[in-house]
Amino acid sequence: MKITRREALVRGGAAASALALSQASVVAAALPAFQGEEVIPFLDQPPAPPAAPGPWPLDQFSLLDWQNLSSWITPNEGFFRVGHYDKPVIAESDWKLEVTGLVRNPGGYRLSDLKAMPRRDVAFTLECSGNHGFPWAWGGIGNAKWTGCALAPILERAGLLQNGIEVVFYGSDAGDEEVRGNKIQMNFARSMSLEDAMSPENLLCYEMNGVPLAVHHGFPLRLIVPGWYGIANVKWLKRIEVIDTRFMGRFMAKDYVTLREEKRGAETVWNMTSIGRALVKSVTAKVTRQGSGYRIHGAAWGAPIDRVEVRIDDGDWRRATIGEGKNEAYAWKFWDLDWAGAAPGEHTVVSRAIDTSGRIQPAMDDPMLAGKKTYWESNGQLTRRIRLG
């Protein structure tokens, strides 16, 4: 029997979802630490966030302090938060998830309906796409165990129509916008292609690190899209709509867009792309001393990581040891390197991550970064300065 591409997509997504429904075993652990180990402070600490960060939506009081990173799982109360409109407070009894648009069987789901479906856990490092885009914004990232049900079976159950190509996810948060002189109230919304939406990894999430989502993390339900930047992980989810065209809401086509200047021969070309999948990245989190020995610690994420390399001053790249998280597909990997031959004085330390496809975290002068005019997707190699006694 011949099947259409749409039927193959739906069947494939559902089958993969079934295979992925087993719960992941996630154990919180710390960056490697040893008794008597002392953290040596970097010389180039980020400045304090501005009192009024203007258009930046990141909660400045929830930024991760890299030198104090001590847990592979980020505690809920210390997890960064981003908001764009209001912060809705929703009673579970008043809430229902609507699935609509180009589907044969539109319907709604209570939270109890979703919780009755097979549970699935995923360890996923969520990074704000503007992390490291400003001098002070170094900690818009956290790692959590997210729990919910798979998205793909929900879409399959709705009965996708042949002309549906895009899936839009609407949050309950809303705000005023002006479009060509028209003042309107809009809900936060993001979209992805049907093929991306059918990924078996995507979750309709109702728990974070084993407890119900807090209000500021999206209670009662949020979308979790492992491998994508935070903006795609819609909070306070209220409606999923299948449409027959590309969605061009504010947070797809106007905001959260990377603008790059590219040289093509003698011509300058300006390229604009919407923020989506995360990019390979690493950070040197801290340097520690135990007796006369020094150790460099850090994390890498954003893609399946093959290895992490560290360079001290102008020396050769040295391969670090990947520890906690090395077997997790979407969570950060903690790494460390013994600093052999460390000498007193000032030094620079920089790391780079290489993913399993061979993509290397770019240097700051890489054309893709040097020509970037917006603060999103700043995944360049971060050089840290330190002085050893």
Phi, psi and omega in degrees: 000132181276134177242153180281166176300323180297316179295322179295320180296313181295314180296319180295319179295318181293318180295317179294324178299318181298322180291335187263007188280351178291142184287140176279144176267111185241122182242124178291137179212166184259161166305145182310128179219149182227152182302131179083003181285136184242134177278129177265117185293142174289156177277340186247062178291146178296147177291165178294145177298150177295152181297325178232096187286009175067232185285351183290121186270002185283133175291109188292345182269002181243017181286140179289134173265106187301320183290342177258009179298119185225359183225134178294322173268127179280125179302144183305318184289343179255009183277135184298156183226140177231137176223147182241325176241225178280173177247094186291139173254113191244130173278133181303324182293338181263359190255143173210139176273123180264133174243117191213190179094220185277069178225153179282332187233069178299150181189187181223156183228127168283164178299324179296327177296316181291322179290339178282347178277163181306130180281148176217140177248147171216134172272122188216128176271113183265122180239133172295136182292348176262006180301130184069010177281335174245155181304327184266348187266079183254352190234030178276064186201150175195160181238131182217163169264115182258136184233137177183206175244158182291142179286319188305315179297330177295315178294319179298316181297328180291337179079082184291130178277157190298327184272001176282126181235346187225144178241124182253135181246118183255133173268166177281343180288139186218157179202169182276137177227157175237124180235109178052045178084355178264117179268121186221161172257129183235146171276150172299139180206144172223158181223169171208163178297158178302319181299317178294320181296330182279003178303134181293349182278340187288137183239145160267104196259132178235355177227148178229117183054042171086001179230158179303148178305137172285163180305313185284355174252009168112015180308137009267347185210141174223161174273135173240121183240086182304135180093359180246156176296161186304325184301333181282347186266076192298131179265165178050045187300130182235333184210138172242123185232129177265128184232171186251019179213169176288137181275134184232049176289173183307318188271008172247319191246344184244305176259161185057048176235131179268126179254124180234142172262124182237138177263123176236091188068233180272356185261143173259126180242134177258127185239131179240128179228146179278142180294133179215259183288146179290158181250153181297137188201155173212162179218139168278112187277317183195162173239132181238158178233136173226111187064238179259004183258149180237148179224139178256133182238151176193190180220154177220146186196187173094346180193166173299117188271128174271313181199165174233137179237148184233138176237132179251126184054231180254026183280187179285158173288132179245140182280128178274166176263124178272130182245247185303133178092359186297338180259006180260129187289325190240006181255158179294153177253130173274138180226162177209159181215125173290128183270085181287138177072024180297130182247150177301152178120185182271139182222162170246145179227129179221145178239158172218140177258144176238127182273177186288348175267359179092001177288134183253133174306124189285154171287162183297334181267008175299138183306326180293336177261319182298328180269004182279129185253000178240163187272357178287157172057046180269088184248025182289162177295129185257115180272128179249148179248137182213152177239125176262141182278000000 
